[in-house]
Amino acid sequence: MEIPKRLIDCLNENKVRYEILHHPEAITAQRIAQAEHVKARHHAKVVMIKSGDQHLMVVLPADHRIDLDKIKKATGQAAALDAEQEFKPLFPDCAVGAMPPFGNLYGLPTYVDKRLAEEDYIVFEAGTHTDAIKLSYRDYEKIVKPRVEDLAVKLQPMKGV
């Protein structure tokens, strides 16, 4: 699978600087951040949420997990993790679990955890499990116009590992 053309076109049309990173195939956001040699707080992972009858894209740092109560507070509706078979058709040009955090390209409301918005740059999966893009957070925000909220909690390091 290749990086979605709509993503590259969007970045080029907005005349932003970005860097394409290649890494060994990795599945978890934490492992991807390691493979990309970036701190987990810079790696933007996408979590798909179902709120009412709407799909939402929520973007948070790799070292955080989604807090459904905070999502409910932000949206005013009950929220649940979206089932893969429900959101997979929304991203026909992406590998499952490697969707870029550009809900605007897929007709989805996009929410960003406030801690990610504090970073100078972000790195995110670019539609494949082996490609990522590094982009300034300000450029990302300018293009996507996400709603920034407190949506996540920091993962606790595993003991004895």
N, C-alpha and C positions, 0 to 999 in steps of 0.2 A: 504494500500500500504506500502511496506517496502522500506528501504534505498536501492538504486540500488547496486547490487552485484559488478558491474563494478567499482563503486566509492570506495567501501571499499577495493576491491582487489587492485586498483590503489594506494590507500594510504598505504596499507600494503606492497605492492611490493616495494614502494619507501622508506620504513622504516622511515616514518615520524610520529611524535607524534601528535595525534589528540584526541579531546574529543567529544563524542556524547552527545548532549543536547536534552532533550525532553521538549516540551512546549505545552500549550493549542493551539488548532487550531486558526490560525490568518491568515489573507489574505494580508494586506498591509505590506510592508517592515518595516515601522515605528512601527506598532503594534507588528510585530514579534520581532523586536529588544527589545521592552518593555517586551514582554513575556520571552525573553531569558536573560533579565537583562544585556544587553550590550548597550553601546552607539551606536546611529544610525550610527556614522562614521565608526564603526567596522563591521556593518552588510553589507555584500556584496549582493546586489540585482542584479538579471539578467534581462536585457532588451533585447528582440530579435529585431533585425533591419534587414530590407531588403535593400541591397545596390546593385544596378544593379539587377542581377538575383541570387545573393548570400545571404544566411542567415548569419548574424553575431551575435555573442554573445557579448554583452557589459555588463561589470560588474562595478557597481558604488556603493558608499556608500548610505545607505537607506535615508539619509537626503539630497540627491541630486536628480536632475532630468536630464534626457538625453537632450543634446543640439544637434539637428539634423544638425545645421550648423557646429558645431565642428566635428561631425562624418563625414560629407562631406569633410571637410578639411583634416581629418586624412586618409580617404580612397581614396580621389580623385574622388568619385562618389556621386551622389545624394543618400540620405538615407531617409527611412521612417520607422515608427514603423511597425513591422511584424505582420500580422494578425494571431491570435491564431490558426485558422484552418489550416494555412500554416505551422506553426512550430511544432504543437502538434505531428505529426507523427515522428518527429526527435527524440523525447524523449519517446519511448514506455514504459520505466520503471519508469517514473516520473509522479507525479500529475502535472497538468497544473499550471504554476506559481510557482512551487517549484523546478525547475531545478537547479542542482548544477552548479557553475560557471566553470565547466570543459569542455569547448568546445572541447578540445582534445579528450575526451572520445566519442564524438558524431560527430567527423569529421567537426567541425566548427571553423573558425578563431575566436579567443578570444581577445577582447580589454578590457583593464582595465583603469578606470579613474585614473589619476596620484595621486589624493588625497587618494584613497584607498591604493595605493602602498606605501604611507608614514606611514601606520599603522604597528604596530608590530605583530598584529594578526587580523584575520578576522573570522567572523561567517557567515555561509551561510546555506540556506535551503538544505536539503540532500535528495531531491526527493519526500518528503512528506510534508504535511502542519503541521506536529507535531514533526518533527525531524530536528535538525540542527547540524552542525559540526563546532567546533572551531579549527583553524589551524594557525600556524604562517604564516604570509604573505610571508616570504622568502621561506618556503617550498612550498607554493602554487605556487609561481612564478617559482620555480625550476621544478615543475611537469608540469605545464600548458604552461609555456613560452609565456604568453600573450604579446601583444603589448601595451605598456603603453603610454597613450596620455591624453591630456586635453579634456574631452568628456562631462562634465556635469557642471551644475550650482547648487549652494546650494538653497534648498527650503527655502522660507521665512516662519517664524512661522506665524500661523494663528492668526489674531487679535481677541480679545474678546472671546477666547475659554477658 
